[in-house]
């Protein structure tokens, strides 16, 4: 079964072929700016989980990244030598950023809860993540995501996700990402996934020591691989 690191690589590849990378970086980082403004948070250290274009606009003194391949890490360090891989166990950051529904990449309830706890244990300030509203998800969105079209100077590439739901577990499914460019096609995955509800994430976060949990109603995130919007959620650890 493929991992979130591999999924993150697909996002990275989609970013690399996009003709408007600066706009993407600014748009993704604007979400983080609004979180920082909301909490009046000083961010001197930040950890990005998976490839996130916003990392290229970060001005934090300490910038770390995890859940990326060596290829992505090498590229990021060429853009900004200050970016470092997460290597110290138990290290904590003012902000931890885990977009693209990172917490749904789990094979069981126990594994998902472990992911949430581990993520929360990395921050002394705020964790920012994204999740779709699975409680009110439309049936048509269960089987495939809305395709995203990326245009470069010479090519047009389409990405879409196909979801295969488990017959005996309504909260479990597998995702394959399909990349279509001209006459060429690729399939990335398969990725084992699990639904995550807002109340469920709030409970597990509070159990992990969070002081506040907020679904930002006026903030939405959109992946490079699909047009479906994800809700931006902040988990705060400051009193």
N, C-alpha and C positions, 0 to 999 in steps of 0.2 A: 504494500500500500504506500502511495506517495505521501510526502510530508509537506508541512506548511512552507518549509524552506524552498521546496521545488515550486510550489504555487507562487511564492514570492518572486521566484525567478521569472515566471511567466509575466507577472506585472512589470518587472524590470524590462523585459524584452519589449513589451508593449510601449513602455515609456520611451525606450531608445529609438523606436521607429516613428514616434509622434513628431509632427512638424511644429508643434507649439509647446515645447517642453517648459519654457519659462512661465507661460501662463498656468500650466499645471502645477508647477512648484509653488507659485504665488497663491493659487487657489487652495491647495492643500494646507499650506502653512497659515493661511488666514484663519482656518478653523482653530488651529492651536493658539494663534494670537487672541482669539475671542475667549478661549478657555482661560488663558493667562489673565486677561483683563477681567473676566468674571470673578475670579478668585483673588485678584490682585496678588498674583503669585510671582515671586522672584525665581527665575529658572536659570541656575548656573550649571546644572547637569541634566542631561536628557538621554534616555535610552529609546531607540526605535526598534520595534520587534518586526522583522521583515523589511523589505524594501518599501520605503515611503518617500515619494518625491520631496516632501517637506523637509527632509533631512538636509537637502542642499541649501536651504534658506536659514537653517538654524544658526543662531549667534551665541549659543551657550558656550561656556568655557570648556565644558567637558561633553563630548558627543560620542555616544557608543551605539553599536548596532549588534543585533543578534538575529538568529534565524534567517541568515542570508548565506549564499554560497560563496566560495572563495573568489569566483569570477566577479560577483557583485561587489564584494568587499574591496577587491583590487581597484575596480572602477571608481567606487566612492572615494577611496583614498587618493586617487589621482585628481579628483575634483576638489577634495579638501583633506589634506594630510592629517588634520586634527581628528578625523573620524577614526575611532578605534573599535575593535571587536570586544564584546563583553567576555572577560576572562577571569575576573575576580569573583569567587563565590561569596554571596552575602552582600555584595555591593548594592547601595541604594542610590536612587536618583530623585531629583526634584520633580521630574516629569517622566512618565513612561508612556510611550505611544504605541498602541497595537491596533491598527486599523484592519480593514478587509476581513472583518468577522473572525479574527484569529481564534477567539474562544469557542468557535463552533467546530474547529478542527480536532475533534475528539471522538473516540470510538465507544465511550461509555460515560455514564453519569459520574463515576468516580474519577475518571481521567479528566473530565471537564472541570470538576471541582478542584482537582489538583492544579490544573492550568490557571484557574482564577486565583487560587491561593498563592501560587508561585508568582504570578504577575503582581498581585497586591504587595507581596513581600519585597518587591524590588523598589518600592517608592515610599518616600517620606512626605511627598507633596500630593501629586495627583496622577492617576492613571486615566488615560483617554483611550477609549476603544469604540468600536462600531458594531452594531447588531441590527438586523432587520426586525420588524415587528411580526414575529411568527404567530402571535396570538390572533392577529387580524390579517394574516397573509391570504391573498386571493388564491383560489385553487389553481388558476392558470400559471401562477408564478412558482408553483411547487415543482413543475417538471422541467422548466428551462428558464434561464435568465433572459432579459431583454438584450439583444445583441448590441455590442459597442463597435462602432466603426472608427478606425484610426487611419487618417490620411497622411501620407508623407508626400514628398515631391513627385515620386514616380509610381507609387503603389497605394492600394487601398486594402486594409486588412480588417477582417471581422473576427470578433471574439464572442463566444457565447458559452454558457454552461448548461449541461444536461444533468438533471438530478434523478437518480434512481432510488426511490424510497423503499425502505425495508418492509417486507410484507407483514412481519410480526411485531415490529417496533415502530410506532408512528412518529417517534422523535429521531429516528436514525435514517441517514441516507448517504449515498455516495455521489460525488461530483466528478464529472469529466469536463475539462475545458477544451473547446474546439477552436482552433485558429485556422482561418481560411484566407488565403492570399492568392488571387488569380486562380490558377489551376492547381495550386498546391494546398494541402491541408495537413494539419497536425492535431493529434489528440494528446493533451497533457493530463496526467492523473493515473489512476483514480484516487480521489481524496475522501477519506472517511470523515463524515460530518455528523453533527448533532445539534438539534435545535436548542436555542437558549432564550428564555423568556426574561423580560425585564425584572419581574419580581424574583425570579430565581437568581439572576445575577446580583440583584440588590442584597438578597439574603446571604449568598456566599461571600460577597464583598464585606458585608458587616461582620460576618463570622471571622473574616481575615483581619479585622481591626479597622475598617474604614469608618470615618466619622460622618461622611455624607455621600449620597448617591443621587445622581441627577441625569435624567434624559433631557437633553437640550432640545426643546421643541422647535426652536428657530435655527437649528444647525443640522444640516444633512450632508452626508458624504456619498460620493459616487466613485466606484472603482473604475480603473481603466479597462477592466474586462467585461463590464456590463453597465447598463443604464439604470438598473434598479438602485433606488436610494437606500442608504443605511442610516439609522439613527446614531447620532454622536452621543456618547455617554461618558460622564466624568465620575470618577471614584476618588473622593478626597480623603486625605489622611491628616489634615490639619484641623486643629480645634478652632 
